Amino acid sequence: LPGATGNIIVRSGPEINAAALEASLCFQAGIKDETIKASCGEQAMDIADKHLRGMALKDVMIEACRLEGKTVGVAFNNDTIKAAFSTVSLPGILSNVANKKALQAFNAVESIAQKLCSVGDLNDFNEAERVRLVDVGDLEKVPADGELAHGSLGEDRAKNKLDTYGKLFSLTRQMMYGDNLGEFLKIPTAFGNRGKRKLDQVFFARLLSNPVQSDSKALFSTDHKNYIGSTASALGVESLEKALAKFMDQVDGDGQPISVAAKFLLVPNVLYPTAQRLTMSTVLI
């Protein structure tokens, strides 16, 4: 207007978006840089690193509202929480950060089952039969006429089934008012640790049940030459020697040695010190 006076203030800065907010929380959660970069992008990671380090949980909620044009008051209250969780971005940000933290914690825990088992794929949750081909029949000398004898393949069969395990957890109102991001991140960390331990629980439950195999005999049995059922089997030098000898005497369906070297000694916790002494003692040659 003619004669009117005033000031125009222009502020410039980085364009903060949901990816940058997620990257900021990932930094605080201790997520590896390569994971953040792959999920959020290098630009969002750079903005979070330079401008959003140490961003409080309340600030993330307020910024999520601002990104979607939702008005919030100056004071942080229940209305702020409702507005933040009505956005599209905030639930996704918190879920993504929790998932990354849980996966990182899952991978950090060592699993016995994964050392002893191979990984396979199943397409659905129906009971599936896994088949392993085994050769039957040794190689034979080729006669003068060059005619080769026909061989055959046998099959070992085992059944398996997928299951789903899980639990729900919540970001409580006390955590939000207390701005306690650390307490929130402890939950997916515990979930990741529990998830890896669940693999071992399921594995040992099946192993110790001594399941019946495709030949109608228990996994550990005298017929399979992998079982010593006497009081002399208590863990010690002599019993370990007997176990190794029995292991090396195992044969395949054709009666040939399996040619597999013993690698692991699996014992309960109470026998761990004894197992250490047996497997790590000095050997004089």
Order of alpha helices (4+ residues) and beta strands (2+ residues): alpha-alpha-alpha-alpha-alpha-alpha-alpha-beta-beta-alpha-alpha-alpha-alpha
